[in-house]
Structure formats: C-alpha cells, structure tokens
C-alpha cells in the first residue's frame, strides 16, 4: 500500500470574488494537482495560515485590511510561507517592506503561475544552500577559510 503525498495547497486572498477566481483558475493551470482555497477576509486568512500547511499565499487586499497591512499580518502568522502580493498599482516597494517574496501587477494575471513557481524555486534553492542551513536568515556568501 503506497501513500500518496498531499496536494500542494495555495491560499488566494482578495476582496473581489471575480479577481480571486481569476487568480485561482490561472494558478491551478500551472499547478493542476493542487488545491487553492479562496478567502476574502483578512482575519480568516491569518487564522488559516496558522492552522493549515500552505505551499504559498497570493494576496491582494481584503475589505478589512489594505495589502501592506495584510502582508505584515500574514508574515507574522507564518514567517516561512512564500507570499506573492498582487495589486493594480505599483506596490513593489511596499510589498517588499511588508514581507512579501514577490510582487505582481494585476495586469499580468496570466503570469501568476510562473511568479509562484519562481518564488517556490527560490525558496527551495535557499533552503538547500549550505549557508542557509547554518544561518536560515542569511543569503550571504560564506567567508573564505
């Protein structure tokens, strides 16, 4: 009897149902064997992040929180989960400061699967780095011996 691994699970957060669905469907084209959970409430999203094992979070904003506040709350709830912030405005600097791994302009929604794949690959590479293994918060090159 073989055990099959659990499918990847993504969380897509947006206050707009149509936009959320668009991101979810596009993401699942890239990751067809995955599960995507949609959420429109910030507190519910944070609670889910604390209790569920998520592969990545794609976050815009909710009715109760702007994107920057939401990203900060998500990062505090799980310092390790990859987070992609999306917005129709250029919020790269804000997303980076808040703790997102990547930013995607909503106009490029068709690329969400590739953006998430790149973030996951970067996290995987970082976790396999000998430097990251010794010092997980550091991406610096090891000092010469």
mmCIF file of the C-alpha atoms, coordinates in Angstrom:
data_MODEL
# 
_entry.id   MODEL 
# 
loop_
_atom_site.group_PDB 
_atom_site.id 
_atom_site.type_symbol 
_atom_site.label_atom_id 
_atom_site.label_alt_id 
_atom_site.label_comp_id 
_atom_site.label_asym_id 
_atom_site.label_entity_id 
_atom_site.label_seq_id 
_atom_site.pdbx_PDB_ins_code 
_atom_site.Cartn_x 
_atom_site.Cartn_y 
_atom_site.Cartn_z 
_atom_site.occupancy 
_atom_site.B_iso_or_equiv 
_atom_site.pdbx_formal_charge 
_atom_site.auth_seq_id 
_atom_site.auth_comp_id 
_atom_site.auth_asym_id 
_atom_site.auth_atom_id 
_atom_site.pdbx_PDB_model_num 
ATOM 1   C CA . UNK A 1 1   ? 0.000   0.000  0.000   1.00 0.00 ? 1   UNK A CA 1 
ATOM 2   C CA . UNK A 1 2   ? 1.572   3.288  -1.096  1.00 0.00 ? 2   UNK A CA 1 
ATOM 3   C CA . UNK A 1 3   ? 0.845   6.645  0.420   1.00 0.00 ? 3   UNK A CA 1 
ATOM 4   C CA . UNK A 1 4   ? 0.276   9.500  -1.973  1.00 0.00 ? 4   UNK A CA 1 
ATOM 5   C CA . UNK A 1 5   ? 1.561   12.875 -0.869  1.00 0.00 ? 5   UNK A CA 1 
ATOM 6   C CA . UNK A 1 6   ? -0.964  15.554 -0.061  1.00 0.00 ? 6   UNK A CA 1 
ATOM 7   C CA . UNK A 1 7   ? -1.529  18.002 -2.894  1.00 0.00 ? 7   UNK A CA 1 
ATOM 8   C CA . UNK A 1 8   ? 0.017   21.451 -2.723  1.00 0.00 ? 8   UNK A CA 1 
ATOM 9   C CA . UNK A 1 9   ? -2.318  23.931 -1.094  1.00 0.00 ? 9   UNK A CA 1 
ATOM 10  C CA . UNK A 1 10  ? -2.421  27.612 -2.001  1.00 0.00 ? 10  UNK A CA 1 
ATOM 11  C CA . UNK A 1 11  ? -4.337  30.447 -0.371  1.00 0.00 ? 11  UNK A CA 1 
ATOM 12  C CA . UNK A 1 12  ? -5.674  33.203 -2.635  1.00 0.00 ? 12  UNK A CA 1 
ATOM 13  C CA . UNK A 1 13  ? -6.831  36.323 -0.792  1.00 0.00 ? 13  UNK A CA 1 
ATOM 14  C CA . UNK A 1 14  ? -8.768  39.121 -2.476  1.00 0.00 ? 14  UNK A CA 1 
ATOM 15  C CA . UNK A 1 15  ? -11.815 41.199 -1.619  1.00 0.00 ? 15  UNK A CA 1 
ATOM 16  C CA . UNK A 1 16  ? -13.111 40.897 -5.197  1.00 0.00 ? 16  UNK A CA 1 
ATOM 17  C CA . UNK A 1 17  ? -14.651 37.484 -5.952  1.00 0.00 ? 17  UNK A CA 1 
ATOM 18  C CA . UNK A 1 18  ? -14.091 37.731 -9.717  1.00 0.00 ? 18  UNK A CA 1 
ATOM 19  C CA . UNK A 1 19  ? -10.432 38.674 -9.322  1.00 0.00 ? 19  UNK A CA 1 
ATOM 20  C CA . UNK A 1 20  ? -9.922  35.921 -6.757  1.00 0.00 ? 20  UNK A CA 1 
ATOM 21  C CA . UNK A 1 21  ? -11.433 33.351 -9.088  1.00 0.00 ? 21  UNK A CA 1 
ATOM 22  C CA . UNK A 1 22  ? -9.329  34.598 -11.998 1.00 0.00 ? 22  UNK A CA 1 
ATOM 23  C CA . UNK A 1 23  ? -6.124  34.227 -9.977  1.00 0.00 ? 23  UNK A CA 1 
ATOM 24  C CA . UNK A 1 24  ? -7.158  30.826 -8.643  1.00 0.00 ? 24  UNK A CA 1 
ATOM 25  C CA . UNK A 1 25  ? -8.051  29.346 -12.024 1.00 0.00 ? 25  UNK A CA 1 
ATOM 26  C CA . UNK A 1 26  ? -4.872  30.674 -13.611 1.00 0.00 ? 26  UNK A CA 1 
ATOM 27  C CA . UNK A 1 27  ? -2.733  29.386 -10.733 1.00 0.00 ? 27  UNK A CA 1 
ATOM 28  C CA . UNK A 1 28  ? -4.285  25.924 -10.998 1.00 0.00 ? 28  UNK A CA 1 
ATOM 29  C CA . UNK A 1 29  ? -3.416  25.774 -14.703 1.00 0.00 ? 29  UNK A CA 1 
ATOM 30  C CA . UNK A 1 30  ? 0.242   25.863 -13.657 1.00 0.00 ? 30  UNK A CA 1 
ATOM 31  C CA . UNK A 1 31  ? -0.304  23.525 -10.683 1.00 0.00 ? 31  UNK A CA 1 
ATOM 32  C CA . UNK A 1 32  ? -3.177  21.252 -11.807 1.00 0.00 ? 32  UNK A CA 1 
ATOM 33  C CA . UNK A 1 33  ? -2.780  18.697 -8.998  1.00 0.00 ? 33  UNK A CA 1 
ATOM 34  C CA . UNK A 1 34  ? -3.026  21.389 -6.342  1.00 0.00 ? 34  UNK A CA 1 
ATOM 35  C CA . UNK A 1 35  ? -5.777  22.840 -4.200  1.00 0.00 ? 35  UNK A CA 1 
ATOM 36  C CA . UNK A 1 36  ? -6.468  26.552 -3.977  1.00 0.00 ? 36  UNK A CA 1 
ATOM 37  C CA . UNK A 1 37  ? -8.518  27.976 -1.139  1.00 0.00 ? 37  UNK A CA 1 
ATOM 38  C CA . UNK A 1 38  ? -10.082 31.383 -1.700  1.00 0.00 ? 38  UNK A CA 1 
ATOM 39  C CA . UNK A 1 39  ? -10.575 33.923 1.059   1.00 0.00 ? 39  UNK A CA 1 
ATOM 40  C CA . UNK A 1 40  ? -11.919 37.478 1.227   1.00 0.00 ? 40  UNK A CA 1 
ATOM 41  C CA . UNK A 1 41  ? -11.424 38.180 4.950   1.00 0.00 ? 41  UNK A CA 1 
ATOM 42  C CA . UNK A 1 42  ? -8.041  39.069 6.461   1.00 0.00 ? 42  UNK A CA 1 
ATOM 43  C CA . UNK A 1 43  ? -8.607  37.567 9.897   1.00 0.00 ? 43  UNK A CA 1 
ATOM 44  C CA . UNK A 1 44  ? -9.867  34.324 8.364   1.00 0.00 ? 44  UNK A CA 1 
ATOM 45  C CA . UNK A 1 45  ? -6.798  34.209 6.109   1.00 0.00 ? 45  UNK A CA 1 
ATOM 46  C CA . UNK A 1 46  ? -4.425  34.691 9.054   1.00 0.00 ? 46  UNK A CA 1 
ATOM 47  C CA . UNK A 1 47  ? -6.227  32.005 11.067  1.00 0.00 ? 47  UNK A CA 1 
ATOM 48  C CA . UNK A 1 48  ? -5.994  29.616 8.124   1.00 0.00 ? 48  UNK A CA 1 
ATOM 49  C CA . UNK A 1 49  ? -2.299  30.319 7.750   1.00 0.00 ? 49  UNK A CA 1 
ATOM 50  C CA . UNK A 1 50  ? -1.762  29.410 11.403  1.00 0.00 ? 50  UNK A CA 1 
ATOM 51  C CA . UNK A 1 51  ? -3.611  26.086 11.132  1.00 0.00 ? 51  UNK A CA 1 
ATOM 52  C CA . UNK A 1 52  ? -3.077  24.880 7.557   1.00 0.00 ? 52  UNK A CA 1 
ATOM 53  C CA . UNK A 1 53  ? 0.072   23.763 5.808   1.00 0.00 ? 53  UNK A CA 1 
ATOM 54  C CA . UNK A 1 54  ? 0.144   26.083 2.795   1.00 0.00 ? 54  UNK A CA 1 
ATOM 55  C CA . UNK A 1 55  ? 2.559   25.993 -0.109  1.00 0.00 ? 55  UNK A CA 1 
ATOM 56  C CA . UNK A 1 56  ? 2.178   29.712 -0.891  1.00 0.00 ? 56  UNK A CA 1 
ATOM 57  C CA . UNK A 1 57  ? -0.141  32.687 -0.424  1.00 0.00 ? 57  UNK A CA 1 
ATOM 58  C CA . UNK A 1 58  ? -1.279  35.066 -3.141  1.00 0.00 ? 58  UNK A CA 1 
ATOM 59  C CA . UNK A 1 59  ? -2.675  38.214 -1.540  1.00 0.00 ? 59  UNK A CA 1 
ATOM 60  C CA . UNK A 1 60  ? -4.259  41.412 -2.792  1.00 0.00 ? 60  UNK A CA 1 
ATOM 61  C CA . UNK A 1 61  ? -6.310  43.101 -0.071  1.00 0.00 ? 61  UNK A CA 1 
ATOM 62  C CA . UNK A 1 62  ? -9.478  42.402 1.877   1.00 0.00 ? 62  UNK A CA 1 
ATOM 63  C CA . UNK A 1 63  ? -12.437 44.513 2.930   1.00 0.00 ? 63  UNK A CA 1 
ATOM 64  C CA . UNK A 1 64  ? -10.848 44.889 6.349   1.00 0.00 ? 64  UNK A CA 1 
ATOM 65  C CA . UNK A 1 65  ? -7.131  45.349 5.501   1.00 0.00 ? 65  UNK A CA 1 
ATOM 66  C CA . UNK A 1 66  ? -5.061  47.035 2.816   1.00 0.00 ? 66  UNK A CA 1 
ATOM 67  C CA . UNK A 1 67  ? -2.402  44.943 1.087   1.00 0.00 ? 67  UNK A CA 1 
ATOM 68  C CA . UNK A 1 68  ? 0.525   46.180 3.156   1.00 0.00 ? 68  UNK A CA 1 
ATOM 69  C CA . UNK A 1 69  ? -1.203  45.512 6.485   1.00 0.00 ? 69  UNK A CA 1 
ATOM 70  C CA . UNK A 1 70  ? -2.412  42.118 5.271   1.00 0.00 ? 70  UNK A CA 1 
ATOM 71  C CA . UNK A 1 71  ? 1.070   41.037 4.143   1.00 0.00 ? 71  UNK A CA 1 
ATOM 72  C CA . UNK A 1 72  ? 2.504   42.074 7.519   1.00 0.00 ? 72  UNK A CA 1 
ATOM 73  C CA . UNK A 1 73  ? -0.138  40.055 9.365   1.00 0.00 ? 73  UNK A CA 1 
ATOM 74  C CA . UNK A 1 74  ? 0.428   37.017 7.150   1.00 0.00 ? 74  UNK A CA 1 
ATOM 75  C CA . UNK A 1 75  ? 4.197   37.219 7.584   1.00 0.00 ? 75  UNK A CA 1 
ATOM 76  C CA . UNK A 1 76  ? 3.808   37.449 11.350  1.00 0.00 ? 76  UNK A CA 1 
ATOM 77  C CA . UNK A 1 77  ? 1.494   34.405 11.344  1.00 0.00 ? 77  UNK A CA 1 
ATOM 78  C CA . UNK A 1 78  ? 3.955   32.342 9.273   1.00 0.00 ? 78  UNK A CA 1 
ATOM 79  C CA . UNK A 1 79  ? 7.466   33.717 8.716   1.00 0.00 ? 79  UNK A CA 1 
ATOM 80  C CA . UNK A 1 80  ? 8.309   30.972 6.202   1.00 0.00 ? 80  UNK A CA 1 
ATOM 81  C CA . UNK A 1 81  ? 5.373   30.743 3.799   1.00 0.00 ? 81  UNK A CA 1 
ATOM 82  C CA . UNK A 1 82  ? 6.057   32.226 0.365   1.00 0.00 ? 82  UNK A CA 1 
ATOM 83  C CA . UNK A 1 83  ? 3.836   35.265 -0.253  1.00 0.00 ? 83  UNK A CA 1 
ATOM 84  C CA . UNK A 1 84  ? 3.101   36.988 -3.563  1.00 0.00 ? 84  UNK A CA 1 
ATOM 85  C CA . UNK A 1 85  ? 1.398   40.368 -3.313  1.00 0.00 ? 85  UNK A CA 1 
ATOM 86  C CA . UNK A 1 86  ? -0.748  41.488 -6.242  1.00 0.00 ? 86  UNK A CA 1 
ATOM 87  C CA . UNK A 1 87  ? -2.065  44.963 -6.953  1.00 0.00 ? 87  UNK A CA 1 
ATOM 88  C CA . UNK A 1 88  ? -3.230  47.106 -9.817  1.00 0.00 ? 88  UNK A CA 1 
ATOM 89  C CA . UNK A 1 89  ? -0.800  49.778 -8.630  1.00 0.00 ? 89  UNK A CA 1 
ATOM 90  C CA . UNK A 1 90  ? 2.962   49.523 -8.424  1.00 0.00 ? 90  UNK A CA 1 
ATOM 91  C CA . UNK A 1 91  ? 3.425   48.461 -4.815  1.00 0.00 ? 91  UNK A CA 1 
ATOM 92  C CA . UNK A 1 92  ? 6.737   46.625 -5.214  1.00 0.00 ? 92  UNK A CA 1 
ATOM 93  C CA . UNK A 1 93  ? 8.487   48.637 -2.525  1.00 0.00 ? 93  UNK A CA 1 
ATOM 94  C CA . UNK A 1 94  ? 5.539   48.348 -0.138  1.00 0.00 ? 94  UNK A CA 1 
ATOM 95  C CA . UNK A 1 95  ? 5.212   44.603 -0.709  1.00 0.00 ? 95  UNK A CA 1 
ATOM 96  C CA . UNK A 1 96  ? 8.917   44.049 -0.115  1.00 0.00 ? 96  UNK A CA 1 
ATOM 97  C CA . UNK A 1 97  ? 8.907   46.151 3.063   1.00 0.00 ? 97  UNK A CA 1 
ATOM 98  C CA . UNK A 1 98  ? 5.815   44.321 4.355   1.00 0.00 ? 98  UNK A CA 1 
ATOM 99  C CA . UNK A 1 99  ? 7.470   40.922 3.860   1.00 0.00 ? 99  UNK A CA 1 
ATOM 100 C CA . UNK A 1 100 ? 6.214   39.581 0.532   1.00 0.00 ? 100 UNK A CA 1 
ATOM 101 C CA . UNK A 1 101 ? 8.555   37.407 -1.511  1.00 0.00 ? 101 UNK A CA 1 
ATOM 102 C CA . UNK A 1 102 ? 7.351   38.840 -4.810  1.00 0.00 ? 102 UNK A CA 1 
ATOM 103 C CA . UNK A 1 103 ? 5.040   41.430 -6.321  1.00 0.00 ? 103 UNK A CA 1 
ATOM 104 C CA . UNK A 1 104 ? 2.865   41.010 -9.397  1.00 0.00 ? 104 UNK A CA 1 
ATOM 105 C CA . UNK A 1 105 ? 0.884   43.724 -11.153 1.00 0.00 ? 105 UNK A CA 1 
ATOM 106 C CA . UNK A 1 106 ? -2.728  42.615 -11.602 1.00 0.00 ? 106 UNK A CA 1 
ATOM 107 C CA . UNK A 1 107 ? -2.459  43.424 -15.301 1.00 0.00 ? 107 UNK A CA 1 
ATOM 108 C CA . UNK A 1 108 ? -0.077  40.464 -15.612 1.00 0.00 ? 108 UNK A CA 1 
ATOM 109 C CA . UNK A 1 109 ? -2.525  37.990 -14.005 1.00 0.00 ? 109 UNK A CA 1 
ATOM 110 C CA . UNK A 1 110 ? -1.798  35.387 -16.661 1.00 0.00 ? 110 UNK A CA 1 
ATOM 111 C CA . UNK A 1 111 ? 1.704   35.028 -15.209 1.00 0.00 ? 111 UNK A CA 1 
ATOM 112 C CA . UNK A 1 112 ? 0.661   34.193 -11.629 1.00 0.00 ? 112 UNK A CA 1 
ATOM 113 C CA . UNK A 1 113 ? 1.590   30.526 -12.061 1.00 0.00 ? 113 UNK A CA 1 
ATOM 114 C CA . UNK A 1 114 ? 5.094   31.411 -13.213 1.00 0.00 ? 114 UNK A CA 1 
ATOM 115 C CA . UNK A 1 115 ? 5.532   34.031 -10.481 1.00 0.00 ? 115 UNK A CA 1 
ATOM 116 C CA . UNK A 1 116 ? 4.559   31.487 -7.817  1.00 0.00 ? 116 UNK A CA 1 
ATOM 117 C CA . UNK A 1 117 ? 6.768   28.812 -9.406  1.00 0.00 ? 117 UNK A CA 1 
ATOM 118 C CA . UNK A 1 118 ? 9.725   31.230 -9.322  1.00 0.00 ? 118 UNK A CA 1 
ATOM 119 C CA . UNK A 1 119 ? 9.095   32.079 -5.658  1.00 0.00 ? 119 UNK A CA 1 
ATOM 120 C CA . UNK A 1 120 ? 8.846   28.389 -4.748  1.00 0.00 ? 120 UNK A CA 1 
ATOM 121 C CA . UNK A 1 121 ? 12.052  27.616 -6.658  1.00 0.00 ? 121 UNK A CA 1 
ATOM 122 C CA . UNK A 1 122 ? 13.888  30.469 -4.928  1.00 0.00 ? 122 UNK A CA 1 
ATOM 123 C CA . UNK A 1 123 ? 12.709  29.224 -1.520  1.00 0.00 ? 123 UNK A CA 1 
ATOM 124 C CA . UNK A 1 124 ? 13.770  25.673 -2.376  1.00 0.00 ? 124 UNK A CA 1 
ATOM 125 C CA . UNK A 1 125 ? 17.184  26.863 -3.521  1.00 0.00 ? 125 UNK A CA 1 
ATOM 126 C CA . UNK A 1 126 ? 17.596  28.948 -0.360  1.00 0.00 ? 126 UNK A CA 1 
ATOM 127 C CA . UNK A 1 127 ? 16.674  26.008 1.877   1.00 0.00 ? 127 UNK A CA 1 
ATOM 128 C CA . UNK A 1 128 ? 19.296  23.795 0.194   1.00 0.00 ? 128 UNK A CA 1 
ATOM 129 C CA . UNK A 1 129 ? 22.045  26.394 0.480   1.00 0.00 ? 129 UNK A CA 1 
ATOM 130 C CA . UNK A 1 130 ? 24.786  25.393 2.958   1.00 0.00 ? 130 UNK A CA 1 
ATOM 131 C CA . UNK A 1 131 ? 24.788  28.971 4.258   1.00 0.00 ? 131 UNK A CA 1 
ATOM 132 C CA . UNK A 1 132 ? 21.011  28.953 4.707   1.00 0.00 ? 132 UNK A CA 1 
ATOM 133 C CA . UNK A 1 133 ? 21.252  25.634 6.533   1.00 0.00 ? 133 UNK A CA 1 
ATOM 134 C CA . UNK A 1 134 ? 23.628  27.156 9.084   1.00 0.00 ? 134 UNK A CA 1 
ATOM 135 C CA . UNK A 1 135 ? 22.006  30.591 9.140   1.00 0.00 ? 135 UNK A CA 1 
ATOM 136 C CA . UNK A 1 136 ? 18.479  30.447 7.663   1.00 0.00 ? 136 UNK A CA 1 
ATOM 137 C CA . UNK A 1 137 ? 18.097  34.231 7.668   1.00 0.00 ? 137 UNK A CA 1 
ATOM 138 C CA . UNK A 1 138 ? 21.298  34.807 5.714   1.00 0.00 ? 138 UNK A CA 1 
ATOM 139 C CA . UNK A 1 139 ? 21.864  34.615 1.999   1.00 0.00 ? 139 UNK A CA 1 
ATOM 140 C CA . UNK A 1 140 ? 25.416  35.919 2.241   1.00 0.00 ? 140 UNK A CA 1 
ATOM 141 C CA . UNK A 1 141 ? 28.277  34.005 0.750   1.00 0.00 ? 141 UNK A CA 1 
ATOM 142 C CA . UNK A 1 142 ? 30.359  32.005 3.241   1.00 0.00 ? 142 UNK A CA 1 
ATOM 143 C CA . UNK A 1 143 ? 33.531  33.684 4.389   1.00 0.00 ? 143 UNK A CA 1 
ATOM 144 C CA . UNK A 1 144 ? 36.747  32.279 2.885   1.00 0.00 ? 144 UNK A CA 1 
ATOM 145 C CA . UNK A 1 145 ? 38.651  29.925 5.150   1.00 0.00 ? 145 UNK A CA 1 
# 
